[in-house]
């Protein structure tokens, strides 16, 4: 079995910080305020190859009255008696105080191995207080830093020297995991008293003060041969009232306990149960998917208990319909009245919470539920559930395949959940139903239920648009090449470069432009005559407008850019619709 190590010392010397360091995670609440830890907290840890069972204790106070500090001191003394080795922590920066000397005297009288460690010894500020520990008579102090992890090797060597490895043996852990039960509620509702009554010892601090419990304390217990882990949590108040940092940390720890629990006991004061905060805690439990049991504590203070219990159950079903049928147990943690009814109710709802339903039984129930109450029609089209199966338990989660799943009304979903809870005897168990729709072969893209088809259609359209853009770029490039060739031919012939006419009406085809360019290139390089010079004369805007407005059927084939009847080919300037010459040396008038 692992080495049981109790971390003890006066308040605010870094016990919880070292506890979290050895445990490997932040379990205990740590704050600069002294006296944060109050109850004993257990956790499994490891230092090197040494398995540890850690016990975090409250700060030691030299009081012996009936105050809260005296009760905290009693818890610390119980931890020292239970542990194999005590790790005595003191603050190296403050040195040894009179309270440290008192506590060291008590540890020497116990007769058990004690290791003394000077915490907060990092830097020069902690060097002066290390040597002061020799006067305590507990051996050589070990300088460590729980915050930064310094001195862990020396601490490991001291543990092996105080408690050799051959004195303890490994114990095989059974595969039977304990049932995790979280006990939550408002402050001063009787949660710690209930835990002490269940396990039969004063394990947790109790008292008339509200808010005694700060950490979530886990207690392992054996009930009827079954392992159970009870987790006592701090009281949960309304969010608007939580202002202090320490209370915020306690609230987060309580919510974390609900998240990792299997069954949640909602403890309420029977004199004023089902307040707004109680309902919010119950709703949180349902949203987390945990089994819930209502516990009415302080039942010995209620008059006419039979009638009150009936009213409480009706009120719970009316205020929390999503948890209809959750067990309600009335008891008294102070006197033990009704305590025997709690664990059977917990075990029953735990079995229901982990239940699994056969697929055939589910589909038979689905047909019966549809015949009893058919699905409504949405926009004139009826929603048709087809198939149902359970995909997981703890809590029971189901998937329902239906047409138009996204249009199924919420009230019909609630009807299915309530009918399922009633038909399969699952009272108070949170149920989950996920509605999915099958593929529609007549829909396009994503509506078919196949994301791959929609993706392929999108890629096909992208490729088509890219092809169109590439084609347009090719046409522009061809025009630019033709213009450059015409300009080069004119420069070779000693003529001014042709100017582009403004585009009016439909664009000229690439074929016609290529024909004009070839005609310009094929022109003779001889010295042009008077007619040639006149034919390439720059046209004014009036002439261009006159020519461009002439209908094609009046101009004829040659006016539309056709080949001249006879005579040498001449370069054509401006628009391609300029008329050619009738004969050599005889240019036609415009």
C-alpha positions in Angstrom: 0.0 0.0 0.0 1.2 3.6 -0.6 3.0 5.6 2.1 0.4 7.7 4.0 1.9 11.2 4.5 0.2 13.9 6.6 1.3 17.5 5.8 1.0 19.6 9.0 2.0 23.0 10.3 0.6 26.3 11.4 -1.7 28.4 9.1 -0.4 30.0 5.9 3.0 28.2 5.6 2.2 26.5 2.2 0.8 23.1 3.1 -1.9 23.1 0.4 0.6 24.4 -2.2 2.9 21.4 -1.5 -0.1 19.1 -1.4 -1.0 20.2 -5.0 2.6 19.8 -6.0 2.8 16.2 -4.8 -0.6 15.3 -6.1 0.2 16.6 -9.6 -2.9 18.8 -9.9 -4.6 21.7 -8.2 -7.0 20.0 -5.9 -6.9 22.1 -2.7 -7.9 25.8 -2.7 -4.9 28.0 -2.3 -5.1 31.7 -1.2 -2.9 34.2 0.6 -5.6 34.4 3.4 -4.7 32.2 6.3 -7.0 29.5 7.5 -8.4 28.5 4.0 -8.2 24.7 4.6 -10.4 23.4 7.4 -11.2 19.7 6.7 -8.8 16.9 6.1 -8.4 16.3 2.4 -7.1 13.0 0.9 -5.4 12.5 -2.5 -3.1 10.1 -4.3 0.4 11.5 -5.1 3.8 10.4 -6.3 7.3 11.6 -5.6 9.8 9.9 -7.9 9.0 6.2 -7.7 7.3 6.5 -4.3 3.5 6.2 -4.2 1.9 8.5 -1.6 -1.4 8.9 0.0 -1.5 12.6 0.9 -3.5 14.2 3.7 -3.9 18.0 3.7 -4.7 19.4 7.1 -5.9 22.7 8.6 -3.5 25.1 10.2 -2.6 24.2 13.8 -4.1 26.6 16.4 -3.2 26.4 20.1 -6.8 26.4 21.4 -8.9 23.8 23.2 -12.4 25.3 23.6 -15.5 24.7 21.5 -14.6 27.2 18.8 -14.1 26.4 15.1 -10.3 26.6 15.5 -10.4 23.9 18.2 -12.4 21.6 16.0 -9.9 22.2 13.2 -7.1 21.2 15.6 -8.9 18.0 16.4 -9.0 17.1 12.7 -5.3 17.7 12.4 -4.5 15.5 15.4 -6.6 12.7 13.8 -4.6 13.0 10.6 -1.3 12.7 12.5 -2.5 9.6 14.3 -3.6 8.0 11.0 -0.5 8.8 8.9 2.7 6.8 8.6 4.9 9.9 8.4 4.2 13.5 9.3 5.7 16.3 7.2 6.1 19.3 9.4 6.2 22.6 7.4 7.3 26.0 8.6 7.9 29.3 6.9 11.7 29.8 6.3 11.3 33.5 5.7 9.6 34.1 9.0 11.6 31.6 10.9 10.5 29.4 13.8 7.6 30.9 15.8 6.3 30.0 19.3 3.4 28.2 17.7 5.8 26.1 15.7 7.6 25.1 18.9 4.3 24.1 20.5 3.3 22.0 17.6 6.8 20.4 17.4 6.5 19.3 21.0 3.2 17.6 20.3 4.7 15.7 17.3 7.6 14.5 19.4 5.2 13.0 21.9 3.4 11.0 19.3 6.4 8.8 18.7 5.9 8.7 14.9 8.5 9.6 12.2 8.6 13.3 11.5 10.2 15.1 8.6 10.8 18.9 9.0 10.8 21.1 5.9 11.5 24.8 5.5 9.1 26.0 2.9 9.5 29.2 0.8 13.3 28.8 0.9 13.9 30.0 -2.6 16.1 33.1 -2.9 18.2 34.8 -0.2 15.2 35.8 1.9 14.7 32.2 3.1 18.3 31.3 3.9 18.3 32.9 7.4 15.3 30.9 8.8 16.6 27.4 7.8 19.1 27.0 10.6 16.5 28.0 13.3 14.7 24.6 12.9 17.5 22.7 14.8 16.2 23.9 18.1 12.9 22.0 17.6 14.6 18.7 18.0 13.2 17.1 14.9 16.4 16.7 12.9 17.9 18.5 10.0 15.5 20.8 8.1 15.1 20.3 4.3 14.8 23.6 2.4 12.1 23.3 -0.2 9.7 25.4 -2.3 6.3 24.1 -2.9 5.4 26.8 -5.4 8.5 26.3 -7.6 9.2 22.6 -6.9 12.7 23.1 -5.4 14.2 20.5 -2.9 12.0 17.6 -4.1 15.0 15.3 -4.4 16.1 15.9 -0.8 12.6 15.4 0.4 12.4 12.0 -1.5 15.6 10.9 0.2 14.3 11.9 3.7 11.1 9.9 3.1 13.0 6.8 2.2 15.2 7.2 5.2 12.3 7.7 7.6 10.1 5.0 6.1 12.1 2.4 4.1 10.5 1.0 0.9 10.6 -2.6 2.2 8.1 -1.8 5.0 5.2 -1.4 2.7 4.0 -3.6 -0.2 2.1 -2.9 -3.3 -1.6 -3.6 -3.1 -3.5 -4.6 -6.2 -6.4 -2.2 -6.9 -9.7 -3.9 -7.8 -11.4 -3.0 -11.0 -14.6 -2.2 -9.0 -14.8 1.6 -9.2 -16.7 3.4 -6.5 -20.0 5.2 -7.1 -19.3 8.9 -7.0 -22.0 10.8 -5.1 -21.8 14.5 -4.8 -23.7 16.2 -2.0 -24.7 19.8 -2.9 -27.1 22.4 -1.7 -27.3 25.9 -0.2 -25.1 26.9 2.8 -26.0 25.5 6.2 -28.5 22.9 4.7 -27.0 20.0 6.6 -24.6 18.4 4.0 -21.7 17.7 6.3 -23.9 16.4 9.0 -25.5 14.0 6.5 -22.1 12.6 5.5 -21.0 12.1 9.1 -24.3 10.3 9.8 -23.8 8.0 6.8 -20.2 6.9 7.6 -20.8 6.8 11.3 -18.0 9.1 12.5 -17.2 12.8 12.8 -15.2 13.0 9.6 -16.2 16.6 8.6 -16.4 19.8 10.5 -20.0 20.7 11.5 -21.5 23.6 13.4 -24.1 26.3 13.5 -21.9 28.6 11.4 -22.8 28.9 7.7 -20.1 28.2 5.1 -17.7 26.0 7.2 -16.9 23.7 4.3 -14.7 25.3 1.6 -13.0 22.5 -0.2 -14.8 19.6 -1.9 -13.9 16.7 0.5 -14.1 13.2 -0.8 -14.8 10.3 1.7 -14.5 6.6 0.6 -17.1 4.4 2.2 -18.3 0.8 1.9 -22.1 0.3 1.8 -23.5 -3.2 1.6 -20.3 -4.5 0.0 -20.3 -1.7 -2.7 -17.7 1.0 -2.8 -19.0 4.5 -2.5 -17.2 7.8 -2.7 -19.0 10.7 -1.0 -18.0 14.2 -2.0 -19.0 16.9 0.4 -19.1 20.4 -1.3 -19.3 24.0 -0.2 -22.7 25.7 -0.1 -23.8 27.3 -3.4 -25.3 30.8 -3.1 -26.7 33.0 -5.8 -24.2 34.3 -8.3 -24.9 37.9 -7.5 -24.0 37.4 -3.8 -20.7 35.7 -4.5 -18.2 38.6 -4.4 -15.1 37.3 -2.5 -12.4 35.5 -4.3 -12.3 32.6 -1.8 -16.1 32.0 -2.2 -15.7 32.0 -6.0 -13.0 29.3 -5.8 -15.3 27.2 -3.5 -18.2 27.6 -5.9 -16.1 26.5 -8.9 -14.9 23.5 -6.8 -18.5 22.5 -6.1 -19.6 22.8 -9.7 -16.6 20.6 -10.7 -17.7 18.0 -8.2 -21.2 17.9 -9.8 -19.6 17.5 -13.2 -17.6 14.4 -12.2 -20.3 12.8 -10.1 -22.6 10.0 -11.1 -25.4 10.7 -8.6 -26.1 14.1 -7.0 -27.9 14.5 -3.7 -29.6 17.9 -3.5 -29.9 18.6 0.2 -32.5 21.2 1.1 -33.7 22.6 4.4 -37.1 21.0 5.0 -38.3 24.2 6.7 -38.1 26.2 3.4 -37.3 23.8 0.5 -37.4 24.4 -3.3 -36.2 27.9 -3.3 -34.9 29.6 -6.4 -31.3 28.5 -5.7 -32.4 24.9 -5.2 -34.2 24.9 -8.5 -31.1 26.3 -10.3 -28.9 23.6 -8.8 -31.3 20.9 -9.9 -31.4 22.4 -13.4 -27.6 22.4 -13.5 -27.6 18.8 -12.5 -30.0 17.9 -15.3 -28.0 19.8 -17.9 -24.8 18.0 -16.8 -26.7 14.7 -17.3 -26.4 13.4 -13.7 -28.9 11.4 -11.7 -30.6 13.5 -9.0 -32.1 12.7 -5.6 -33.9 15.3 -3.5 -33.0 15.1 0.2 -35.2 17.0 2.7 -32.9 17.4 5.7 -33.9 18.6 9.2 -37.1 16.6 8.9 -37.4 16.4 12.6 -38.4 20.1 12.6 -41.4 19.7 10.3 -44.9 19.5 11.5 -47.4 17.1 9.8 -44.7 15.3 7.8 -47.0 13.1 5.7 -49.0 16.0 4.2 -45.8 18.1 3.8 -44.0 15.3 1.9 -46.9 14.9 -0.5 -46.9 18.6 -1.2 -43.2 18.7 -1.7 -43.3 15.9 -4.3 -46.1 17.6 -6.3 -44.2 20.9 -6.1 -41.0 19.2 -7.4 -42.8 17.7 -10.4 -44.5 21.0 -11.2 -41.4 23.1 -10.9 -39.0 20.6 -12.5 -40.9 18.7 -15.2 -37.6 17.6 -16.9 -36.9 15.6 -13.8 -40.4 14.2 -13.3 -40.3 11.2 -10.9 -37.0 12.0 -9.2 -37.0 10.4 -5.7 -37.6 12.6 -2.7 -36.2 11.3 0.6 -37.0 13.0 3.9 -34.5 12.4 6.8 -32.7 14.0 9.7 -28.9 13.9 9.8 -28.9 15.0 13.4 -31.1 12.2 14.7 -30.7 9.6 12.0 -34.5 9.4 11.3 -35.2 8.2 7.7 -31.5 7.7 6.9 -32.0 4.1 5.9 -34.2 5.1 2.9 -31.4 7.2 1.2 -29.0 4.6 -0.2 -31.6 2.3 -1.7 -33.0 5.3 -3.6 -29.5 6.2 -4.7 -28.7 2.7 -5.9 -32.0 2.4 -7.9 -31.6 5.7 -9.7 -28.0 4.8 -10.4 -29.1 1.6 -12.1 -31.7 3.5 -14.1 -29.1 6.1 -15.1 -26.8 3.4 -16.5 -29.6 1.4 -18.2 -29.5 0.2 -21.8 -32.6 -0.4 -23.9 -32.8 -2.9 -26.8 -33.2 -1.4 -30.3 -36.2 -3.6 -31.0 -38.0 -2.5 -27.9 -37.3 1.1 -28.7 -38.8 0.9 -32.2 -41.8 -1.0 -30.9 -42.3 1.8 -28.4 -41.8 4.4 -31.2 -44.6 3.0 -33.3 -46.9 2.9 -30.2 -46.0 6.5 -29.3 -46.7 7.6 -32.9 -50.1 5.9 -32.9 -51.0 7.5 -29.6 -50.0 10.9 -30.7 -49.0 11.4 -34.4 -46.3 13.9 -35.2 -47.6 17.3 -36.3 -47.5 18.7 -39.8 -45.1 21.6 -40.4 -45.9 23.8 -43.4 -48.4 21.3 -44.6 -45.9 18.4 -44.6 -45.8 15.8 -41.8 -42.7 14.9 -39.9 -42.2 11.1 -40.1 -40.0 9.4 -37.5 -38.6 6.1 -38.9 -36.0 4.5 -36.7 -34.5 4.8 -33.2 -31.5 3.4 -31.3 -29.5 4.0 -28.1 -26.0 5.2 -28.7 -24.8 5.5 -25.1 -25.7 5.3 -21.4 -24.9 7.3 -18.3 -27.1 9.2 -19.1 -29.2 7.3 -21.6 -28.8 8.9 -25.0 -30.8 8.0 -28.1 -30.8 8.9 -31.8 -34.0 9.2 -33.8 -33.9 9.2 -37.6 -36.8 11.2 -39.1 -37.8 13.2 -42.2 -37.4 17.0 -41.8 -35.6 16.6 -38.5 -34.8 20.2 -38.2 -38.5 21.1 -38.3 -39.7 18.8 -35.5 -41.3 20.9 -32.8 -39.8 21.0 -29.4 -43.1 20.0 -27.7 -43.1 16.8 -29.6 -39.5 16.0 -28.5 -40.6 16.6 -24.9 -43.6 14.2 -25.5 -41.2 11.5 -26.7 -38.9 12.0 -23.7 -41.8 11.8 -21.2 -43.3 8.8 -22.9 -39.9 7.0 -23.0 -39.3 7.7 -19.3 -42.8 6.4 -18.4 -42.7 3.3 -20.7 -39.3 2.0 -19.6 -39.6 3.0 -15.9 -36.8 5.6 -15.8 -38.2 8.2 -13.3 -36.0 11.2 -12.6 -33.3 10.1 -15.1 -32.1 12.8 -17.6 -32.7 11.5 -21.1 -31.1 12.8 -24.4 -32.7 12.4 -27.8 -30.8 13.5 -30.9 -33.0 13.8 -34.1 -31.2 13.3 -37.5 -32.5 13.3 -41.0 -31.6 10.8 -43.8 -30.4 11.6 -47.3 -32.9 13.1 -49.8 -32.1 11.8 -53.3 -34.2 14.6 -54.9 -32.3 17.4 -53.3 -29.2 19.2 -54.5 -25.9 19.6 -52.9 -25.9 19.8 -49.1 -29.6 19.1 -48.9 -29.0 15.5 -49.8 -27.3 14.9 -46.6 -24.0 14.2 -48.4 -21.5 17.0 -48.0 -19.3 15.5 -50.7 -21.7 16.0 -53.5 -22.2 19.7 -52.6 -18.4 20.1 -52.5 -18.0 18.5 -56.0 -20.6 20.8 -57.5 -18.9 23.8 -56.0 -15.6 22.8 -57.4 -17.1 22.1 -60.8 -18.6 25.7 -60.9 -15.2 27.1 -59.9 -13.5 25.3 -62.7 -16.1 26.6 -65.2 -15.6 30.2 -64.1 -11.8 29.8 -64.3 -12.1 28.5 -67.9 -14.2 31.5 -68.9 -11.7 33.9 -67.4 -8.9 32.1 -69.2 -10.8 32.4 -72.5 -11.3 36.1 -72.1 -7.6 36.6 -71.3 -6.7 34.7 -74.5 -8.9 37.0 -76.6 -7.4 40.1 -75.1 -3.9 38.7 -75.7 -4.7 37.9 -79.4 -5.9 41.5 -79.9 -2.8 42.9 -78.4 -0.6 40.7 -80.6 -2.5 41.8 -83.7 -2.1 45.5 -82.8 1.6 45.1 -82.2 2.0 43.3 -85.7 0.0 46.1 -87.4 2.2 48.8 -85.8 5.4 46.9 -86.7 4.2 46.7 -90.4 3.4 50.4 -90.5 6.7 51.3 -89.0 8.6 49.1 -91.6 6.7 50.9 -94.4 7.6 54.3 -93.0 4.0 55.1 -92.1 2.6 56.5 -88.9 1.3 53.9 -86.5 -2.4 53.1 -86.9 -4.6 54.4 -84.2 -7.4 52.5 -82.6 -10.9 53.7 -83.3 -13.3 53.9 -80.3 -15.4 50.9 -80.1 -19.1 51.5 -80.8 -21.7 48.9 -80.9 -20.8 45.2 -80.8 -17.1 44.2 -80.6 -15.4 43.2 -83.7 -14.8 39.5 -84.0 -11.3 38.0 -83.7 -11.6 36.5 -87.2 -12.2 39.9 -88.8 -9.4 41.5 -86.8 -7.0 38.7 -87.9 -8.1 39.2 -91.5 -7.4 43.0 -91.3 -4.0 42.4 -89.8 -3.0 39.9 -92.5 -4.0 42.3 -95.1 -1.9 45.0 -93.5 1.1 42.7 -93.3 0.7 41.6 -97.0 0.8 45.2 -98.3 3.9 46.0 -100.6 6.8 47.8 -99.1 7.2 50.1 -102.2 6.8 53.8 -102.0 3.1 54.5 -101.8 1.5 56.8 -104.3 -0.9 59.6 -103.9 -3.9 57.3 -103.6 -2.2 55.1 -101.0 -1.3 58.2 -98.9 -4.9 59.3 -99.1 -6.3 55.9 -98.2 -4.4 55.8 -95.0 -5.2 59.4 -94.1 -6.4 59.9 -90.6 -10.1 60.0 -90.4 -12.0 62.5 -88.4 -14.7 61.8 -85.9 -17.4 63.0 -88.4 -16.3 60.5 -91.1 -16.1 57.7 -88.5 -19.6 58.5 -87.3 -20.9 58.7 -90.8 -19.4 55.4 -91.9 -20.2 53.5 -88.7 -23.9 54.5 -88.8 -24.4 53.2 -92.4 -26.4 49.9 -92.4 -24.4 46.9 -93.6 -26.9 46.0 -96.3 -26.4 49.4 -98.0 -22.6 49.3 -97.8 -22.2 45.9 -99.3 -19.6 43.2 -99.0 -16.6 45.3 -99.6 -17.8 48.1 -97.3 -18.1 45.5 -94.6 -14.4 44.7 -94.8 -14.4 42.3 -97.7 -11.6 41.8 -100.2 -11.2 44.4 -102.9 -12.1 43.4 -106.5 -8.8 44.2 -108.1 -5.6 46.2 -107.6 -2.9 45.9 -105.1 -3.7 45.4 -101.5 -3.1 48.5 -99.4 -2.9 48.9 -95.6 -6.2 49.9 -94.1 -6.2 52.6 -91.4 -8.8 53.1 -88.8 -12.0 51.1 -88.9 -12.2 48.0 -91.1 -15.4 49.3 -92.8 -13.4 52.0 -94.9 -14.1 51.4 -98.6 -11.3 50.0 -100.7 -10.1 51.4 -104.1 -11.7 50.6 -107.4 -8.5 50.6 -109.4 -4.8 51.2 -109.2 -4.0 54.8 -108.6 -7.7 55.9 -108.5 -8.8 56.1 -104.9 -12.5 56.4 -104.5 -14.0 59.4 -102.8 -15.3 59.2 -99.4 
